[in-house]
Every structure is written in structure tokens, then in C-alpha cells.
Amino acid sequence: MAKAEKGTFKDRQLRESIISVLSKNSDSTYNYKQVAAVLGIKDPFIRKRIVQLLEQLEKDNILKQVSRGKFILKNSSNELEGTLQFVAKGGAYFICPNIEKDIYIHFSKLKNALNGDKVLVKTLMYKGKIEGQVVKILERVKKEYIGLIEKSNDFYFLRPDDRLLNQDFFIDKKHLNGAKDGQKVKVKFLSWPKNVKSPQAAVIDILGEPGEINVEMNSILAEFGFPLKFPNKVNNETDIIEEPNYNIEAKKRKDFRKITTFTIDPVDAKDFDDALSYKELSNGNVEIGIHIADVGHYVKENSHLDKEAFFRANSVYLVDRVIPMLPEKLSNQLCSLRPNEDKLTFSAVFELSKEARVKKSWFGKTIIHSDHRFTYEEAQAIIEGAENQFQKEILEMNRFAEILRKKRMQKGALNVESQEVRFQLDESGDPIGTVLKESKAANKLIEEFMLLANKHVAIYMGKPEKDKLIKPSIYRIHDEPNPEKISDLKIFLDSMDYQIVREKNKPISFSLNKVMEKAKTKKELHLIAPMIIRSMSKASYSTENIGHYGLAFEYYSHFTSPIRRYADLIVHRNLIELLKNNNNFQNNSNDLNYQCKHLSKMEKQAVDAERASIKYMQVIYLSKQIGKQFEGRISGLTDWGMYVELNDNKCEGMIPLKSMKDDQFYYDQEQQVIMGYQSRKSFRMGQDVVVIVNKTNLAKRQIDFKLIS
């Protein structure tokens, strides 16, 4: 991984540690020797790096150099800038990159702030603990909200869908814009005057009647900030894009149209980002091309189309629909690598030995002609023995993929296997059943070659070499796990009779893989794997490459899905400049830092929207099963209840502790059990239970179970 030479600290960790030292004694000055002493660092290389980072933190306006070599935290009063994360029980946590632990703020001290707002907070001591008080609201980050219009006497209010907002919005009659009592709408925040109980808002869109699936799905999209349609200026710009003359384009590109090429995608896919080509070479090696849709050919930088794609950042996949990042003319037609059509691509081409060693690599603009479109199921059938005209190519590629995967595992990559549950929908869009989809060899074949391309593109762009200019770019990073989260994971695993046995001189990922292997044999992987994932750091986009811990790669980026991820389009553009040997590019690292934050934020919102749509469908599905009995397993424990995942359909609901009448139950966090005060009866994660569906709440997307046994 990308560590400081001869040291045990990464730059980012060291930077955070320095800030932490100065934060704890914010009125004192420190030189590099004092910082090193507090951190217990004796390594001369890291001590030298502390000097450099102190100077950099001064340039970043975080530290102030009061005398030569002596630094103090800038604005070292007890006022800090950061954002608010509300909690369901009221109050909020203040999140600031300069402090190690989030600060709790009581509801009474929020000063009309709303969830996500950027604020100035003053810290104070309360019963021996540090708490916060909002001094000033610096920015209303979220400006639009989704909810129900409710009429009270002659006044109108919005009751927000966001369960973290315990605050209704007042809507003046002149701002109803045609909305009626009981309708679901989108509003924009107007103001929150002093000494007024409720913030004021105006209706900007009427979504429809609550409970209708289309209305609720559109509400979820709007709730997480995704537009329901493309602006007219984007549609107009898209309409005038013409299909290229492929023969003319072929003269500017490497022509792969006569080389065996195919795609492998889900059965319902329409946007085919990637294709694979296979060619045997005279020296006994094999040339494999990973061909990616050349989105940049059509989407010009700073166009209306480009700005809209950046704003959306991703395609969003809900249960019953896809909200594309690009208009359908591009995502499903011009850019999609459909079979039996010439297509423009940007490719990573590798010459591999029989042992899957990369002998040569080439990156550049290409043109392809896909010979066949495989579904994952069709490719899997070939791997399992079905005959096909491309049987040899599929089997050889699968052999290479298995070798590549084995090498990653040997380097410490996390072997997380996932199960995907999909709803079966009837003609009206109602859920009528579920289907469990597992990742098989065909899925892993595609995964390994996409990883290969992403890894080597990142190496080409970011690995320092003699006489090579490193262009600022976007990396996909994944930090090492936080020790506190690993400690919590150990407690959970102990409660499930699993132990993390560390291997000498190897990262903890080796031990976690063994835990997951054991869980798979015990058919508990669906319980164990999510908890292991939660203990990991979150992958994100950054201009600072620290490597990808989960994949065991020193360099990694996103290159292979530009139809549905804007980050990949940025990487395409940067790679083009590098291939041109363009040494006159501007250092746009500030712009890239902003882009990384936006893309990481929108990625999380896309995941949250997808989960919300799944939960909504689960509620609809089980609302028709009230009183029906199911077998399940305990999948989560909290102070207020036990979460249970049903075996048949993987829907998850909660058994409220207050509904368990035979005793008074409580959550023992240290032992990771729900325990009865009198009976000492206990419930643990993974335990089999029988429940009935007691009630559902569509508005809150909640399912309540009642314990039978």
C-alpha cells in the first residue's frame, strides 16, 4: 500500500494526528519535535515528514506559525466550522474534519439549523462531557424537501418524509402553487425568521397521491437530490448529436472490428459500457482488450450535457427503474456497445502470458464491432460446459480471471461475496415475489478484467517514473480499517462464535477472509459479510492516492463505466491528455478536489436511494402478508428492538422490544445480546426465530414483526 517510506503512518493519518495534537491543547504552540514526542515517533524519516506537513497545514490555513518552527491551531478558540448530522431521537452530531470525535448538540441548542447545514459551533462542557451549541448557520446545504401537505385549521404545512427532521414547514397559501391537502409535493426552503416556530417553504412540484408506486419512487429520487427529467437545454443539445462516420473514425483509431469481441451483462441491461476482445498471438501469448464506451467523444467538456452529467454523477438504480446519468440517446444507443454495430471505444489492451502476467499494455482510442451479446446466465452455462461458437474464448478468459483473482487474494484482497435480491414485479409494478441472484464465475470474469483495466490505468497515470509528468487525477481509494471498528467487529464475531486469528506479517484481511469462508460453510455469510463491510473504511474518490485496501492495489481508479459514472469520464479525459504528452496542462487539483467530494457525496445518495426503494417494495410486499408466519434470522440488535431477515424473501423488519410481553428485555451491547431481566432469556445475532408480520407503515417504510418462537 502507499505508505510513507520506512514509516508506519500514511500522510493523511499523520496529518490528522498532528491536527489532533494541536486541537487538544489549542492555546499552546508546538514544534515538530514536540509533536513527534506526543505521538511517540522516533523514526527520522517520519519526523522529517512532520516538518513538511506542519508547513503544508499552514499553507492550507489550518495552522498559524507564530514564530520560526512553532505552530498553533488557527482560530484556536472553541468555535469550529462543520456540518450537522441529525439523529432520529432529536438533536444532532457536529462533524468536523479537524476533530477526532463528533460533538453532540442537544435539540434546544440547534438554533433553527436543519439536517446537513454548514454551521459555526461553540463547544462547552456539560456534565463532564463536551457538547456543542450552534452559533451561526453558515449555509443551508439542503434547499429542497419532499413530504405531505397537511391542512390545520386554515393553515398549510409540509410534513417531511425525512425521518430525521422533526420539524414541519409552514406554507403560505400563495406558495401552494395548486397543491392540495394530502398530496405529496416537493418544496423549496424560503427562510426561518427569528422567533418563528416553523421554517417557511414554497411548493415547486406536485408529485401526486401518496401510496402510488410511481409517486413514491419519484419521491425517493427527489428526496435524495436526483432530478426526474433532463432540462430542455440538455435534450436540445443531445438531439443534435449525430452518429459518427465509423469508417472515417477508424482512420484516427486502432481498428478492432475484425477481432473477436463480445459483451457480458445482466439480462435486462440496456447500457453496455464494456466489451472484451480476444486474440491469440504468434508468440503463444494472448491479447485481451477491455473496450469502454467512448463517452467523451459525444459529451464535450463544459457543455450543458456535461454539466448535467456531473450534477447527477451516477445513474441511479431503483427497484423498478433506472434514472440514467446520460440521456437515453447516448446511454442506450450511441454509447452502448450493442452487438453487430460499429462503436467508438477507449481501450486498455493487454498482452498476457499463459500465467496471466501482463507483458505489454496499451491505452488509446479504438473502434470495435461486438460479435455477440451474452447475458451472465448464458456465459455461465458455457463455463459449465454448454457448447457455443465462442466457447474457447470464454473458457480461456475465465481461466485468466481465476488466476488474476487468486493473485489478488494472495496479496490480501478482501473476498466479499454478495447476494443480490431482486423483486419480481407484476404488470402494474407491484412486487409479487423475490429472486436471489448470486455472483458466479461469469460475473467474476467480467469483474477481474474491469479491475485489471482500472488498476493499470491508475498505474499509468499516477505511478512516478523518470521524466514522467504526473497529471492530477481522480483515484478510487479505500483506507485501512479503523482499529476501533475492528474492536467492535471482534465483539460481534465473538457473539457469533467466530474469532479473528491474526496471521504474522499479514494484513487483517487474510483473517477476515477466513472468517467469511467459515461463515459460508455455516450458511451465515449473509449476516457476517455486511458486518465486516461496515467495519471497513468507505471507498471514495480522491486526488490523493493512498491505494485500495479492499482490492490490495497500490493504484486504482475508475475507467470502465463512463455511461453511468462521471468519475470515469474525468479519468478518460485526463488519460487522453497524458497520452498526447501534453505537458502544458493546468494544475487543476483544486477543481478535482471539489469534483471528488461531489462525486463521493452523490454516490452515497444513489446507494441510499436504491436502499430506500428496496425497503419501500419490502413494505408493500409484506403489507399483503399481515398475520402470515415466516422463519427468519436475527440480523441486527438495538436498544429498541431486534431486526429479523426472513429466509424466504430476504425482507427485513423489526421486533420491538416492547412487544415482547413475557419479560422486560434490554440490549446488552458488551455481550451483543438482547436479554430478559427476569428469565435471563437471550437472543443473539444469527439466531433462528419464527415471526408473524404484525404491521407495516408505507409512509415510514417500516415493518414490524411479532415473535412467535
C-alpha positions, 0 to 999 in steps of 0.5 A: 500500500502507499505508505510513507517510506520506512514509516508506519503512518500514511500522510493523511493519518499523520496529518490528522494526528498532528491536527489532533495534537494541536486541537487538544491543547489549542492555546499552546504552540508546538514544534515538530519535535514536540509533536513527534514526542506526543505521538511517540515517533522516533523514526527520522524519516517520519519526523522529517515528514512532520516538518513538511506537513506542519508547513503544508497545514499552514499553507492550507490555513489550518495552522498559524506559525507564530514564530520560526518552527512553532505552530498553533491551531488557527482560530484556536478558540472553541468555535469550529466550522462543520456540518450537522448530522441529525439523529432520529431521537432529536438533536444532532452530531457536529462533524468536523474534519479537524476533530477526532470525535463528533460533538453532540448538540442537544435539540434546544441548542440547534438554533433553527439549523436543519439536517446537513447545514454548514454551521459555526459551533461553540463547544462547552462542557456539560456534565463532564462531557463536551457538547456543542451549541450552534452559533451561526448557520453558515449555509443551508446545504439542503434547499429542497424537501419532499413530504405531505401537505397537511391542512390545520385549521386554515393553515398549510404545512409540509410534513417531511418524509425525512425521518430525521427532521422533526420539524414541519414547514409552514406554507403560505397559501400563495406558495401552494402553487395548486397543491392540495391537502394530502398530496405529496409535493416537493418544496423549496426552503424560503427562510426561518425568521427569528422567533418563528416556530416553523421554517417557511417553504414554497411548493415547486412540484406536485408529485401526486397521491401518496401510496402510488408506486410511481409517486413514491419512487419519484419521491425517493429520487427527489428526496435524495437530490436526483432530478426526474427529467433532463432540462430542455437545454440538455435534450436540445443539445443531445438531439443534435448529436449525430452518429459518427462516420465509423469508417472515417473514425477508424482512420484516427483509431486502432481498428478492432472490428475484425477481432473477436469481441463480445459483451457480458451483462445482466439480462435486462441491461440496456447500457453496455459500457464494456466489451472484451476482445480476444486474440491469440498471438504468434508468440503463444501469448494472448491479447485481451482488450477491455473496450469502454464506451467512448463517452467523451467523444459525444459529451464535450467538456463544459457543455450543458450535457456535461454539466448535467452529467456531473450534477447527477454523477451516477445513474441511479438504480431503483427497484423498478427503474433506472434514472440514467446519468446520460440521456437515453440517446447516448446511454442506450444507443450511441454509447452502448456497445450493442452487438453487430454495430460499429462503436467508438471505444477507449481501450486498455489492451493487454498482452498476457502470458499463459500465467496471466502476467501482463507483458505489454499494455496499451491505452488509446482510442479504438473502434470495435464491432461486438460479435455477440451479446451474452447475458451472465446466465448464458456465459455461465452455462458455457463455463459449465460446459454448454457448447457455443461458437465462442466457447474457447474464448470464454473458457480461456478468459475465465481461466485468466480471471481465476488466476488474476483473482487468486493473485489478488487474494494472495496479496490480501484482497478482501473476498466479499461475496454478495447476494443480490435480491431482486423483486419480481414485479407484476404488470402494474409494478407491484412486487409479487415475489423475490429472486436471489441472484448470486455472483458466479464465475461469469460475473467474476470474469467480467469483474477481474478484467474491469479491475485489471483495466482500472488498476493499470490505468491508475498505474499509468497515470499516477505511478512516478517514473523518470521524466514522467509528468504526473497529471492530477487525477481522480483515484478510487481509494479505500483506507485501512480499517479503523482499529476501533471498528475492528474492536467492535467487529471482534465483539460481534464475531465473538457473539457469533462464535467466530474469532479473528486469528491474526496471521504474522506479517499479514494484513487483517484481511487474510483473517477476515477472509477466513472468517467469511469462508467459515461463515459460508460453510455455516450458511451465515455469510449473509449476516457476517459479510455486511458486518465486516463491510461496515467495519471497513473504511468507505471507498471514495474518490480522491486526488490523493492516492493512498491505494485500495485496501479492499482490492490490495492495489497500490493504484486504482481508479475508475475507467470502465463505466463512463455511461453511468459514472462521471468519475470515469469520464474525468479519468478518460479525459485526463488519460487522453491528455497524458497520452498526447504528452501534453505537458502544458496542462493546468494544475487543476487539483483544486477543481478535482478536489471539489469534483471528488467530494461531489462525486463521493457525496452523490454516490452515497445518495444513489446507494441510499436511494436504491436502499430506500426503494428496496425497503419501500417494495419490502413494505408493500410486499409484506403489507399483503402478508399481515398475520402470515408466519415466516422463519427468519434470522436475527440480523441486527440488535438495538436498544429498541428492538431486534431486526429479523431477515426472513429466509424466504424473501430476504425482507427485513423488519423489526421486533420491538422490544416492547412487544415482547410481553413475557419479560422486560428485555434490554440490549446488552451491547458488551455481550451483543445480546438482547436479554430478559431481566427476569428469565435471563432469556437471550437472543443473539445475532444469527439466531433462528426465530419464527415471526408473524408480520404484525404491521407495516407503515408505507409512509415510514417504510417500516415493518414490524414483526411479532415473535412467535418462537 
